[in-house]
Amino acid sequence: MRAGKIRQGISLSQGLLGATTRKVLQQYLIRFSEIGTKAPGTRRYFLRILERNIRDMLAREGISGGLEVSSALRGFLVSDDGRAPDFLRRIFGIRSFSAASEKHCTTLEEIAAEGERQFRERVTGKRFAVRARRAGTHPFTSLDIEVALGERLAVFGTVDLGTPEVVASVEIRSQRTFFFSEVVSGPGGLPLGSQGRVLALISGGFDSAVAAWFLMKRGVSCDYCFFNLGGPIHEEGTLRVVKTLVDRWQYGDDPAIIIVPFGPVVRALRQQTQEPYWNLMLKRAMLGVAFRIAQEREAEAIALGDALGQVSSQTLKNLRALGEGPLPVLRPLLSFDKDEIVARARSIGTAELSAAVKEYCALVPSHPVTAASPEVFATEWAKLDPAVLEAAFSERRTLTLRRLAFGAESALAEVATPHIPEGARLIDLREAEEYRQWHAPLAQRLSSADAFAFLDRLDSSQPLLFYCTYGLLSAELAYEARKRGLAAWSFSGGVEALRTALKVSNRQST
């Protein structure tokens, strides 16, 4: 697409705006990441995918305008929509972009004069530097531009090449000249969809979502597989995490999530295998089913959120004991610290949702094995009835994530309340140390492992109010209690919201 086509896009946008509107068209100069290091054929292939992804973003977000993706390793977007920069930040393969003004300048004198008009107000009373770069053949150098424009702007500000407050930038692409002062970073990487597809195992917690994001940054499309260890609340919480990831980052793709009911597998592991191996056995069971799903969907690898040594199933010896599979297993977070993972989750927009989902832990051995031998683990694995995994695989279901929507009828909304029901029995589902530090008056503590057994033996007309750190595990218990005919709620917002509500209640009573 050549220069004339971008002008065609501008004309189209102006026509759409109409004569009575006063919206301002802004042009964005887009720089690509490592695409420029590729061979010409590969470069053209990557640029076609990148253009497709940007166009998909524009269509999905309702942003009108003209787009050009040039083989000269620059892109140009013209739009009157002020939201455009927010979404350009989320296109993999974009290194950076700038809101730029394009002017027709053919001589050094014209460039310096136009640069003075563009930047004089911004540099007045400020420390500034001029930066110039060119692509093409010109009768002047980039340094010539910097000197000529710097001399003109020095009348208004102070030259400071080391720590400028304002950078006056000029970029020339053949006969096109752009002026800009800010550079906004994109995610970098390769265009999404340029490196095939994987099946990413997603738990809803911090790690798995971040692992999928890093693979997408390297151009890998992701489908997702969720092993439901809880129930509808666990499923909804995880779906909200994945939906956020897809809507914010997965432009140009149409991913699916495969949901596998794994509660029966957890019960079988408890009954048929030794406790120290439960965590490792659960991971092996998930991998076994995931390999079959990945092959069915023609994925080229499995992706996990493992970080070396973070939990017992992720020690180096235990990873070895898990053995190989029919497809590669990718672990992009293997060398990451937890703090790094959580920080990245915040930047990609999944941290708040993942903080609630992380409460789920189906199997917590008191003394988990950390250095399983492959031989002993294989012997333990043989104890599990394969029919349990076959049943889980056969009951899988698939959802298309781009068309997934959450309504007011969600299971979470059904059981959540911001009030304490009159006469309710309060149940605290947090860890013992958290309970000791603070708990609601007269609240009873139950571990997540004991909570379901508690429901099974409870026969009471007294209302139940469950609470936990974030309000997701408590919602799961309230939902299960209602299935048993009990009056039950979950305190929405978790423990901090409950503490606030109790403080307000105490003030009002005094």
N, C-alpha and C positions, 0 to 999 in steps of 0.2 A: 504494500500500500504506500503510495507516494504522497508528496506534500499536497497535491491537489485534492486528495481524498480527505485529508483532515479539514480542508476548507469547505468541502462539501458537507462534512459533519457539522461544521459551525453554522452553515447556512440552514441546515435542517433544524438545528437546535433553535436558531433565531426564529424560524418559522413557527415552531411549536410554542414559543413563548408568547407570540402575539404582540400586536402593536401597543396594547394598553399596559403591559407589564413592564416593570423596571428592574427585573432580575439581571444580575451581572454575570456574564460568561467568564469563567476562569479556565485558563489552560494549565495543565499539569505536565511537567516534563518528567518522564518515568525512566529510571535507570534499572537495568537488570542485574542479577547477581552473577553467578559464575557461568552463565550461558555463553558469554563471550570467549571462554576458554575452549569451547567445543569446536570440533571440525565443522566446516560449512553445512554439510548435510544434517548433522545432528543439531546444529544451531537452528536451522530453519524448522526442524521438527519441534524443538522445544518452544520456539517462538509461536508456532501455530497453537500449541497447547496453552501457552500463557495467554494468548489473545482470546482463546475460547473461554478460559477461566475468568478473565476480566469481563468479557461480555456477559457471562452467566451472572457475575456479581451485579452488573448494572441492571440486568433484567430482574433478578430476584429482589433487589432492593429498590426498584422503581426509580433508578437514576437515568435521566435522559442525557444525551450528548453524543459527540463524535469521538471515535477512537481510531488511532493509528498505531500499529506495532511494526516498527521498521527493522529491517535486516541490518541496519547500521547501529543496532543495539541501543535504541532509545524508543520509548513509547510516548504517545501524546494523547491526552484525554482532555476534551473541552466539555465543560458542563456548567450549568447554572445552579446545581444542587450543592449546597454547603456541606452535605454529609459525605461527599465523595472522598475526602482525605481519610475519614475514619475507616472506610472500607478498603481503600488502597493499601492501608497498613496491614491488611490480612490476606494479601495475595502472595502465596509462595512463589519465589522467583523474582520478586521485586526487591532490589537492594535499597533503593531510596527514591524519593520523588520530591519535586519542588513546584509550588505555585509560581508560574513564570509568565513573563510578558514577552511575546514574540514581536520583533520589529524588523523591518526591511532595512538593513544597513550593509553597504558594500565596501566602504572604506574605513580605515582606522579612525579618521576624523569623525565620520558619522557615528561609529560605535561609541567613541568617547563622548560625543555630544548627547547621544541618546542615553548613555549610562549616567551622565550628569543629571538629566531630567528624571530618570528612574529613581536615583538613590539620594539626591541632595537632601531631601527632607529627612530621610532615615539616618543619615550620617551627621546631620547638623548637631554640633556639640558632643559628638560621640567619638570613641576610638574605633577606627575602621581599617579593614584590609580589602584589597581587590584581588579576586581570584579569577583567572581566565583559563579556558581550555578550548581546543579546536579539534575538529575532525574534517579533513579536506585540505585543499591547497589554497593558500592565501598569500598575499604580498607582505604579510606582517606575521609576527610571532605572538604567542600567548603573553610573553613578557612585554612585548610592545603595548598590548592592550592594557595590561596592569599598570604600566608606567603612565600611559596617556590618560587613562581614566583616573588614576590616583592623583595626578597633578591637578586635575579639574576639581576633584572632591576635597582635596587638602584645604581649599578655601573655606570649607564648611565644617570640617572635623579634623581629627588628629590621626595620622597614619600610625597603626600599631599592628605589625605583622604577627606578633606573638600571641597577644590576648585581646583580639578586637571585640568590641561590643556588637558591631555590625560587620557582616561580610557581604561585600558587593560582588556578586558572581555574574560572569558572562560566559556563556557557552555557545559556540558556533558549530553547527552541523552543516557542512557544505555552505550553502547560501542562506541558511536560516540562523538568526541570532536571537538568543534568549537571555533575559535578564531576571535574576531572582536573588533573594537574600536568605532564604531558609532551606534547609535540607531535612526532610522527614524520613526517618528510617523505616524500611519495610522489614518483613521477616527474613528475607534472603532465601537461600536454598534453591531448589529446583522446582519447576512448575508441577503442581499436583497432577498426577496421572501420567507423568513421563517415565516412571520406574515400576510400573506394574501394580499389583494389588496384593494385600495381605489380609489375613483374618486376625484382628486385634482382640485379645481377650480383655474384657472390660468389667471391672468390679463396681465402678462408680466412685471408688476412692481416688486419692490424689494421683497415685503412680500410673495406673493404666491409661488414664486420659492423657497425661503428659507424655507417656511413651508413644501413644498414637500420634500426638502432635509432632514429636520429633521425626517420626517416620514420614509424616505428611510433608514436613519441611524438606525432606530429601526426595520429594516427588512421588511418594508412595501413596496410592489410594487405599483406603481402609474400609472394609466391612467389619462388623463387630459381633462378638459372641458373649452373651451374658449368662452365667450360670446362677440361677436364682436360688439362694440359700435360705431365703426368708419367706416372702409371700408377696402380695400385691404392693405393699408399701415399699419394700426393698426394690421391687421392679420399677415402680414409678420414680423413686429417687434416682436410680441408675439411668433410667431413660431421660430424665431431665438433664443429667450431666452430659450424656452422649448427644442429646439434641442441641445443647448449648455449643458443644464442640463442633458439630456438623454445621449449624447455622452460622457460626462466627468464622469458620476457617475452611470448610470443605466446598469451596466454589468450584464448579466444573465437574462435580461428581454427584452420583445418586446412590449413596450408601444404604446398606440394610443392616439390621441387627437381628441376630438369631438368638432367641431366648430358650434356654434349656432348663426345665425344672430339675433341681438337684437336691431337694430336700430328702427324697427317698435314698439317694446315694449316700448322703451324710448319715442317715440312720443305719444303713447297711454297714458302713465303715465302723461305726461305733459298736455294732454287734459282732462283726466278723473279724476285726483286726485289732492289734495291740495298740493301746493308747499312745505310746511315744511316736508311733508312725502316722497318726491321723492326719496331721497337716500335709505331710509329704504324699500320703496316699491320695488325699483330696486333690492335690495338684496333678498327680499322675492321672487320676480319673478325668479331670477336666481336659488335660492334654489329649487323652485318648479319644474323647468325643470331638474335641476341636479339630484334630487331624482329619477326621471323617468329614466334618462340615467344610473344612477348607478345601479338601479335594473335590467335594461335591460342587463347590462354588468356583473352582478353578483358581483358587488363591495360590500364590507362589511361596508363602511362608506363613508361620504363626508369629504373632508379636505378643510379648509379655512385658509387664511393668516391673520386673525383678530388679532389685538393687542389691548388690553383693553384700551379704551379711546382715541385711536389714531385719529379717525374721529367720526363724529356724529353717524354713524350707528353702531359703536362698543362700545357704552357705555353699561354698565351692564343692565340698564333698557331697552334699545332698543334691546339688544340681547334676553332678556326675552320676549319682545313683539313679536319677530319674531316667537316664538312658537316652537313646536317640529315637527319632521318629521318621516317618516317611517324607517330612518336609523340614526345611530349616526352621529353627526357633530363634527369633530376633529379640534381643534384650537391650534396647537403646539406652536404658538408665542404669546399666550394670555398675558403673563407677560413680554414680551421683550420690551425694549426701541427701538426707531427707529434707533438710532446710532448702537445698537447691530445688528439689522437686516441688515443694510447696510454693516457693517463690515463683516458679514457672507456672504453676497452676493458677496463681493469682493473675499473672500477666495474660494468660490465655482465656481467663474468665470462668474457670470451672471450680475454683477453690472453695467458694462458699457452699456450693451444692455438695461437693465431695466431702466437706467437713462433716456433714450429716451422715452420708452413706458409709463413711469409714467405720462407724460403730459396729457394723456387722462382722462377726467372727463365729463361724459355725462350729469349728472344732478347736478347742484350746487345751491341748495336753498339759498336764502339770509339769512334766519333764520331757519336752519334745526331743527327739533324736536330732543331733546337729551334724553328725558325721556317719551317715548310713553307708554301709558297704553295698555295692551293687548286688552282690549275691544274697545277702540277708534281706534286702529290700525286695528282690524278685520273689523270694520265698513268701514274704508277707503279702505281696501283691497277689499272689496266686490264691490267697484265701478269699478274695472278693468274688462274689458270684457275678460273672460277666453279664448275666441277664439283667442286672440292675442298670448297667450302663446302656445296654441295648434299649431298655424301656425309656430311659432318659432321652436318648438320641431320637427315638421314634416319636416322642411327644414334643419335640422342638417346634417352635413357630417363628415366623419371619415377619418383621415389620419394616416398612420403608421409612427411613428417618426424615427425609425432607418433607413428607406429607403427614408426619405425626403431629397431632395437636393434643393439648391437655385441656380438659373441660372442668367446669365447676363440680362435676359429679365424681371427681377423682377420689380414690380410696383414702388419700391423705386428708382431703378437706372434709370427708364424711365423719372422721373421728376426732378431728382437732378442735380444741376449744381454748379461748383465752381466759376462761373463768374457772374457778374451783367449784364443782357441783356441791350443793348442800349435802353434808353428811358423808362425803366421799372418803374412801380409804385411799391414802396416798402411797404409791409404790415407786421407789427410787431405783432406777436400773443402771446406775453408774458403778464405777469401780469402787472398791471398799475405801481407798484412800480419799477419793473425791467425796464420798459420803461422809467420812469423818470430818473433813474440812468444813462442810456445810451440807445440811439437808433440811427439808421442810419439817416443821414440827409434827411429830408423831408419824413421820413417813417410815415405811418399812423398806429395807433394802433387799433386792433380789438380783442375783447375777443373771446374765442373759441365758446361761445354760440352765438355770433352775426355773426361769420364768414360765416356760411353757408347761412344765410339770405342775407348777403352782396353779395354773389355769385348769388343768385336768382334774385336780382334786378339790377345787373351790366350788362350793355350793352356797351362794349368798345372794341376798337381795340388795346388799349394800353397794352403792355405786363405787366404781374404781376409777382413780385418776393416776395414770402412769406418767412419769416424766423422766427425761434423760438429758444428755448434754445438749443435743441439737433438736430433738423432737421427732426423729425418724424411727428409732428402735421402739420408743414408747408408742408411736402410732401403730407399728406392727403388732405390738402386744394388745393394744386396745381393739384393733381390728379382729384379732384372733379371739379375744374375749367375747366380742359381740357375736361371733360365729357360734359360740357356745351358749348363747342366750343371756349373757351377762350385760349389765349396764356399765359401759366403760368408755373412757375418753383419754386422749393424749393432750398434755398441755402444749399448746402451740408456741413455738419459739424456744423451747428447751428450758434449761435450768435458769438461765439468766432472766428470761421473761417471767418465770415463776417467782424468782426472788424479788423482782420489781413489783409484781402484783401483790405479794405478801406485805412488802413495805408500805404500799399504798393502802392496803386493807388495815394494817396496824395503825397508820396515821389517822385514818377515818374513824376507827373505833375509839381512839383517844381524843 
